[in-house]
Amino acid sequence: MKRLLRMAGLGLVGVVLFAAAATCLTSGCSTLGYYAQSVNGHLALVQSARPVDDWLAAPDTAEPLKARLALSQRMRAFAVQELKLPDNASYRRFADLKRPAAVWNVVAAPELSLQLRTWCFPLVGCVGYRGYFDRAQADAFAAGLKGEGLEVLVYGVPAYSTLGRLPRFDWLADPLLNTFIDYPEPDLARLVFHELAHQVAYAADDTEFNESFATAVERLGGERWMQAHASAAAREEAARADARRQEFRALTLRWRDRFDALYRGPGSAEEKRAGKAALMAELRAEYEAIKVQRWGGYAGYDGWFARANNAAFGVLAAYNGLVPEFERLFERRGRDFERFYTEVRRLAALPKAERRAALAALQGD
């Protein structure tokens, strides 16, 4: 599960944090609760960050950390120069949070549906998760959702984006974190590129559009980084990992469609529960066969399949559902990132129905 979320794009929980902060600044936070923990958690995170140059100059900074921080800054420069991503204070500071995740996301879906529960916030619209800086609070909220009969998933998020909405306050910019700084080189590059992509375009009430766009940028950018900077051995290992990711996505999206067809089709609730149990058993059996026959026993996705439920399938769709359309759009714009971003921003400004129709039209290209 941890590796899956490492590569899944990782979430726009920062958008909600930005909305919470803006709400408190403009209207006041009259009560404690979700907004308060969001604001306080984000402020504590950014206040603990120091410029990367300070870490590099400090005599007590471990050499392995110095090497990873230096690598991250080369990736940051590549993002600006080659991928035309924003040149700002994001990912130029580092914080050690002394915990394994930046936040914990809670997602939920009904027993016989893949439609994620959504929560709505000022400025940014509705999203299909709630993010908590404290794992215990996330678990408590999840328990309440389970009490409503929903299927729930709680997972750690190593990074999030605040969309670069506060350019005058560099100390509030998204920092590098201990939660991901030690990722393998291709994964670290993809994460940085993904989160920066969220600053390029944002469509309110359309998590799938936002996450799929950022995932497309991370894939395109990650491939360019590895071709330009990685050794042959590193590129070979990255290719194997990417092949596994693609097979995982194809497998889970195919089975997601089967679950969705079951839930939307005819039959009683009891019949659908029985069909669901049978499908889940078939899915896990196919995964075990792939793991042994094609992945040499690689077990990095074991956690996901052990916890697979409707909420987990809903998260996958949000991050990957529109990626092929964005990749086609990139090709149509001559593989030019600036032209690509201009078109994505145009799409983001459209009403959702028009935006989706424009993306769907790319399928025939």
For each residue, the residues with C-beta under 8 A, 3 or more apart:
1: 4 5 155 301 303 304 307
2: 5 6 156 303
3: 6 7 300 301
4: 1 7 8 248 300 301 303 304
5: 1 2 8 10 155 156 157 158
6: 2 3 10 158 180 183 187 191
7: 3 4 187 190 245
8: 4 5 215 315 316 319
9: 194 211 214 215 218 319
10: 5 6 157 158 159 160 191 194 195
11: 14 105 129 131 157 160 211
12: 15 16 127 160 161 198 207 210 211
13: 16 17 103 105 129 131 157 160
14: 11 17 18 42 160 161 162 163 174 198
15: 12 18 19 124 127 161 162 163 198 202
16: 12 13 19 20 38 121 124 127 130 131
17: 13 14 20 21 38 39 41 42 131 160 162
18: 14 15 21 22 123 124 162 163 165 166
19: 15 16 22 23 121 122 123 124
20: 16 17 23 24 34 35 38 39 121
21: 17 18 24 25 38 39 42
22: 18 19 25 26 122 123
23: 19 20 26 27 29 35 121 122 123
24: 20 21 27 28 29 35 36 39
25: 21 22
26: 22 23
27: 23 24
28: 24
29: 23 24 32 35 36 39
30:
31: 36
32: 29 36 37
33: 36 37
34: 20 37 38 130
35: 20 23 24 29 38 39
36: 24 29 31 32 33 39 40
37: 32 33 34 40 41 132 133 134 137
38: 16 17 20 21 34 35 41 42 131 133
39: 17 20 21 24 29 35 36 42 43
40: 36 37 43 44 133
41: 17 37 38 44 45 103 132 133 134
42: 14 17 21 38 39 45 46 133 162
43: 39 40 46 47
44: 40 41 47 48 133
45: 41 42 48 49 95 97 102 133 175 177
46: 42 43 49 95 171 172 173 175
47: 43 44 171
48: 44 45 95 96 97
49: 45 46 93 94 95 171 175 176
50: 54 55 93 94 95
51: 54 55 92 93 94
52: 55 56 69 72 73 92 93 94 176
53: 56 57
54: 50 51 57 58
55: 50 51 52 58 61 65 66 69 94
56: 52 53 61 66 69 70
57: 53 54
58: 54 55 61
59:
60:
61: 55 56 58 65 66
62: 65 66
63: 66 67
64: 67 68
65: 55 61 62 68 69 181
66: 55 56 61 62 63 69 70
67: 63 64 70 71
68: 64 65 71 72 181 182 188
69: 52 55 56 65 66 72 73 94 176 181
70: 56 66 67 73 74
71: 67 68 74 75 185 188
72: 52 68 69 75 76 91 176 181 188 192
73: 52 69 70 76 77 92
74: 70 71 77 78 229
75: 71 72 78 79 188 189 192 193 225
76: 72 73 79 80 91 92 192
77: 73 74 80 81
78: 74 75 81 82 83 189 224 225 228 229
79: 75 76 82 83 85 192 193 196 221
80: 76 77 83 84 85 86 87
81: 77 78
82: 78 79 221 224 228
83: 78 79 80 193 196 217 220 221 224 337
84: 80 337 338 341
85: 79 80 193 196 197 199 200 217 221 337
86: 80 90 164 196 199 200
87: 80
88: 164 167 173 199
89: 92 93 167 170 173
90: 86 164 173 174 175 195 196 199
91: 72 76 173 174 175 176 192 195 196
92: 51 52 73 76 89 173
93: 49 50 51 52 89 171 173 175 176
94: 49 50 51 52 55 69 175 176 177 178 181
95: 45 46 48 49 50 175 176 177 178
96: 48 177 178
97: 45 48 102 177 178 179
98: 178
99: 179
100: 156 179
101: 104 135 156 157 158 179
102: 45 97 133 156 157 158 159 160 177 179
103: 13 41 131 132 133 156 157 160
104: 101 131 132 133 134 135 138 154 155 156 157
105: 11 13 129 130 131 132 138 154 155 156 157
106: 129 130 131 132 138 141 142 145 152 153 154
107: 116 117 128 129 152 153 155 311 312 314 315
108: 116 117 142 145 150 151 152 153 311
109: 113 114 115 116 117 150 151 309 310 311 313 314
110: 113 115 149 150 151 310
111: 149 150 151 273 310
112: 263 269 272 273 276 310
113: 109 110 263 310
114: 109 256 259 260 263 310 313 314 317
115: 109 110 314
116: 107 108 109 128 129 311 314 315 318
117: 107 108 109 128 145 150
118: 126 127 128
119: 126 127 129 130
120: 125 126 127
121: 16 19 20 23 124 125 126 127
122: 19 22 23
123: 18 19 22 23 204
124: 15 16 18 19 121 127 202 204
125: 120 121 204 205 206
126: 118 119 120 121 205
127: 12 15 16 118 119 120 121 124 207
128: 107 116 117 118 207 314 315 318
129: 11 13 105 106 107 116 119 315
130: 16 34 105 106 119 138 141
131: 11 13 16 17 38 103 104 105 106 157 160
132: 37 41 103 104 105 106 135 137 138 141
133: 37 38 40 41 42 44 45 102 103 104 137
134: 37 41 104 137 138
135: 101 104 132 138 139 154 156
136: 139 140
137: 37 132 133 134 140 141
138: 104 105 106 130 132 134 135 141 142 154
139: 135 136 142 143 154
140: 136 137 143 144
141: 106 130 132 137 138 144 145
142: 106 108 138 139 145 146 152 154
143: 139 140 146 147
144: 140 141 147 148
145: 106 108 117 141 142 148 150 152
146: 142 143 149 150 151 152
147: 143 144
148: 144 145
149: 110 111 146
150: 108 109 110 111 117 145 146 311
151: 108 109 110 111 146 309 310 311
152: 106 107 108 142 145 146 309 311
153: 106 107 108 307 309 311 312 315
154: 104 105 106 135 138 139 142
155: 1 5 104 105 107 315
156: 2 5 100 101 102 103 104 105 135 179
157: 5 10 11 13 101 102 103 104 105 131 160
158: 5 6 10 101 102 177 179 180 191
159: 10 102 174 177 179 180 191 195
160: 10 11 12 13 14 17 102 103 131 157 174 195
161: 12 14 15 164 174 195 196 198 199
162: 14 15 17 18 42 165 166 172 173 174
163: 14 15 18 198 199 202
164: 86 88 90 161 167 173 174 199
165: 18 162
166: 18 162 169 172 173
167: 88 89 164
168:
169: 166 172 173
170: 89 173
171: 46 47 49 93
172: 46 162 166 169
173: 46 88 89 90 91 92 93 162 164 166 169 170
174: 14 90 91 159 160 161 162 164 195
175: 45 46 49 90 91 93 94 95
176: 49 52 69 72 91 93 94 95 180 181
177: 45 94 95 96 97 102 158 159 180 181
178: 94 95 96 97 98 181 182
179: 97 99 100 101 102 156 158 159
180: 6 158 159 176 177 183 187 188 191
181: 65 68 69 72 94 176 177 178 188
182: 68 178
183: 6 180 187 188 191
184: 187 188 237 238 241
185: 71 188 189 226 230 234 238
186: 189 190 222 225 226 230 234 238 241 242
187: 6 7 180 183 184 190 191
188: 68 71 72 75 180 181 183 184 185 191 192
189: 75 78 185 186 192 193 221 222 225 226
190: 7 186 187 193 194 218 219 221 222
191: 6 10 158 159 180 183 187 188 194 195 218
192: 72 75 76 79 91 188 189 195 196
193: 75 79 83 85 189 190 196 197 217 218 221 222 225
194: 9 10 190 191 197 198 214 215 217 218
195: 10 90 91 159 160 161 174 191 192 198 199 214
196: 79 83 85 86 90 91 161 192 193 199 200 217
197: 85 193 194 200 201 213 214 217 218
198: 12 14 15 161 163 194 195 202 210 214
199: 85 86 88 90 161 163 164 195 196
200: 85 86 196 197 213 217 341 344 345
201: 197 210 213 341 344 345 347 348
202: 15 124 163 198 210 348
203: 206 209 210 347 348 349 352 355
204: 123 124 125
205: 125 126 352
206: 125 203 209 210 348 352 355
207: 12 127 128 210 211 318
208: 211 212 317 318 321 322
209: 203 206 212 213 322 347 348 355 356 359
210: 12 198 201 202 203 206 207 213 214
211: 9 11 12 207 208 214 215 318 319
212: 208 209 215 216 318 319 320 321 322 323 325 326
213: 197 200 201 209 210 216 217 322 326 344
214: 9 194 195 197 198 210 211 217 218
215: 8 9 194 211 212 218 219 319 320 323 326
216: 212 213 219 220 323 326 327 330
217: 83 85 193 194 196 197 200 213 214 220 221
218: 9 190 191 193 194 197 214 215 221 222
219: 190 215 216 222 223 323 327
220: 83 216 217 223 224 327 330
221: 79 82 83 85 189 190 193 217 218 224 225
222: 186 189 190 193 218 219 225 226 238
223: 219 220 226 227
224: 78 82 83 220 221 227 228
225: 75 78 186 189 193 221 222 228 229 230
226: 185 186 189 222 223 229 230 234 235 238
227: 223 224 230 235
228: 78 82 224 225
229: 74 78 225 226
230: 185 186 225 226 227 234 235 238
231: 234 235
232: 235 236
233: 236 237
234: 185 186 226 230 231 237 238
235: 226 227 230 231 232 238 239
236: 232 233 239 240
237: 184 233 234 240 241
238: 184 185 186 222 226 230 234 235 241 242
239: 235 236 242 243
240: 236 237 243 244
241: 184 186 237 238 244 245
242: 186 238 239 245 246
243: 239 240 246 247
244: 240 241 247 248 295 298 300 301
245: 7 241 242 248 249
246: 242 243 249 250
247: 243 244 250 251 290 294
248: 4 244 245 251 252 301
249: 245 246 252 253 316 320
250: 246 247 253 254
251: 247 248 254 255 283 286 287 290
252: 248 249 255 256 313 316
253: 249 250 256 257 316 317 320 321
254: 250 251 257 258
255: 251 252 258 259 279 283 286 313
256: 114 252 253 259 260 313 316 317
257: 253 254 260 261
258: 254 255 261 262 279
259: 114 255 256 262 263 276 279 310 313
260: 114 256 257 263 264
261: 257 258 264 265
262: 258 259 265 267 272 275 276 279
263: 112 113 114 259 260 272 276
264: 260 261
265: 261 262
266:
267: 262 271 272 275
268: 271 272
269: 112 272 273
270: 273 274
271: 267 268 274 275
272: 112 262 263 267 268 269 275 276
273: 111 112 269 270 276 277
274: 270 271 277 278
275: 262 267 271 272 278 279
276: 112 259 262 263 272 273 279 280
277: 273 274 280 281
278: 274 275 281 282
279: 255 258 259 262 275 276 282 283
280: 276 277 283 284 308
281: 277 278 284 285
282: 278 279 285 286
283: 251 255 279 280 286 287 305 308
284: 280 281 287 288 305 308
285: 281 282 288 289
286: 251 255 282 283 289 290
287: 251 283 284 290 291 301 305
288: 284 285 291 292
289: 285 286 292 293
290: 247 251 286 287 293 294 295
291: 287 288 294 295 297 298 299 301
292: 288 289 295 297
293: 289 290
294: 247 290 291
295: 244 290 291 292 298
296:
297: 291 292
298: 244 291 295
299: 291 302
300: 3 4 244
301: 1 3 4 244 248 287 291 304 305
302: 299 305 306
303: 1 2 4 306 307
304: 1 4 301 307 308 312
305: 283 284 287 301 302 308
306: 302 303
307: 1 153 303 304 312
308: 280 283 284 304 305 312 313
309: 109 151 152 153 312 313
310: 109 110 111 112 113 114 151 259 313 314
311: 107 108 109 116 150 151 152 153 314 315
312: 107 153 304 307 308 309 315 316
313: 109 114 252 255 256 259 308 309 310 316 317
314: 107 109 114 115 116 128 310 311 317 318
315: 8 107 116 128 129 153 155 311 312 318 319
316: 8 249 252 253 256 312 313 319 320
317: 114 208 253 256 313 314 320 321
318: 116 128 207 208 211 212 314 315 321
319: 8 9 211 212 215 315 316
320: 212 215 249 253 316 317 323
321: 208 212 253 317 318
322: 208 209 212 213 325 326 359
323: 212 215 216 219 320 326 327
324: 327 328 363
325: 212 322 328 329 359 360 362 363
326: 212 213 215 216 322 323 329 330 344 359
327: 216 219 220 323 324 330 331
328: 324 325 331 332 362 363 365
329: 325 326 332 333 340 343 344 359 362
330: 216 220 326 327 333 335 337 340
331: 327 328 334 335
332: 328 329 362 365
333: 329 330 336 339 340 343
334: 331 339
335: 330 331 340
336: 333 339 340
337: 83 84 85 330 340 341
338: 84 341 342
339: 333 334 336 342 343
340: 329 330 333 335 336 337 343 344
341: 84 200 201 337 338 344 345
342: 338 339 345 346
343: 329 333 339 340 346 347
344: 200 201 213 326 329 340 341 347 348
345: 200 201 341 342 348 349
346: 342 343 349 350
347: 201 203 209 343 344 350 355 358 359
348: 201 202 203 206 209 344 345 355
349: 203 345 346
350: 346 347 354 355 358
351: 354 355
352: 203 205 206 355 356
353: 356 357
354: 350 351 357 358
355: 203 206 209 347 348 350 351 352 358 359
356: 209 352 353 359 360
357: 353 354 360 361
358: 347 350 354 355 361 362
359: 209 322 325 326 329 347 355 356 362
360: 325 356 357 363
361: 357 358 364 365
362: 325 328 329 332 358 359 365
363: 324 325 328 360
364: 361
365: 328 332 361 362
